[in-house]
């Protein structure tokens, strides 16, 4: 019995120390619950890259994230910061490079920390930009 308890404890420690991969659905809406086209950034990096960014075109976009162990040990995994930034699209529906940095877009960017145990669907309500 003691051997079983030790094996179980070892398994629990090993499972906490390995990275956890989670997939989230990111939805970006305004106050009227209309879709706002945004690029998705994880830890201040455009996903998957600035040449072909993920954009919440229709309703939402799925992103896969790898959570790593929290070195402080307060929680099993470190949170990951996810940001959404409004974007202008060209005639083909592709984001215009750098447009997510413009101050003239009608909505403010938004960000928050995602935790490994957060719900799968994450909704960002974007505030209008003050002029």
N, C-alpha and C positions, 0 to 999 in steps of 0.2 A: 504493500500500500504506500509506504514511504517513497519507494522508487517511482511509483506512478505520479505522486504529487510533485516530486522533483522534476519529472519529465514534463508535466503540465506547466509548471512554473517556467521552465526553460523555453517551452514553446510560446508561452505568452510573452516573454521578454523578446524573443526573436521576432515575433510577429509585429511588435510595436516598433522595433528599430528599423524595419525595412520600409522603403518608400511606399506610399499608397497612391494609386492612380484613381482619380474620380473624374467623371464627366458631368458638366453643368450646361444647362440651357440658359443663355443670357438673352433677356428681353429688354428692349429699350423703348420707353413710352413717354409721351408728354402728359400733362394734366388731363387732357381729354381722352387719354388712353389710345392715342394714335401712335403708330410706329415712328420712331425717330431714327434715321440712318446714322449708325455710329461705327467707328472702328473699335475693336476690342484690344485692350492692352493688358498684359499680365506682368506684374512687377516692372512697370514702365517700358515694356517692350511690346511693339505691335505684333499681334499674332496672325499668322505664323511669321510674317516678315513684312517690311515696309513696301516691298515690290508687289505683294499679293496679300493685302491685309484681309482679315475676316471682317465682314460688314453685316450688320443686322438689317439686311435689305427688306425682307418681307415681314416676318414676325419675330424671328429669333435666330440665334446661331448656337451651335454646340461647341464647347471647348473642353479639351481634356487637359487636366493638370496633375502634376506629380507632387504630392505633399511629402516633405522630408521631416525627419525626426526633429523635435524641438530640443535644441541643445540645453536649454535652461531647465527643461523637464516639468514646466508648469502644465503642459498639455502634451498629448502624444505626438502631435505634428504641428509644425509652424504654419500660421495662416499665410495665404497668398493674396497680394493686393491685385484686384481686378479693376480696371478703369474703362470707361466708355467715353468716346469723344465724338461729337457730331462731325459729319463729313459731307463734303460736296461730291456729287457723282458726275461723271462725264456722260456723253450721249449713249455709251454702251452700258451704262450702269456700274462702271468701275470707279473706285474712289480716285479723286484727283490727288496726286501725291502732295503731301504737306497741308492739304486743306483742313485737316484736323487740328492744326495749330492756329488757324485764323480766329481772331476775336470777333469777326463780323457775323459768325453763324448765330442763329436765333436761340440756341440752347447752351447752357453751361455743361462742361464735362462733369462726370460723376465717378466716384471710386469708393470702394470699400474692401474690407478684408473678407476673404472666403475661408471658412474653416472646413476641415475634412468631413465634419458631420453636418454641414449645412444642407438644406433641401436642394434637390436637383435643379429646380427651376428658380432662377434668380432674376428678379425684376428691378430694373433701374427706372425711376421716374425722374426725368430731366427737367430742371427748372429753366424758365425763360431767362435769357441773358438780359440784364438791366442795361438800358441804353442811356 
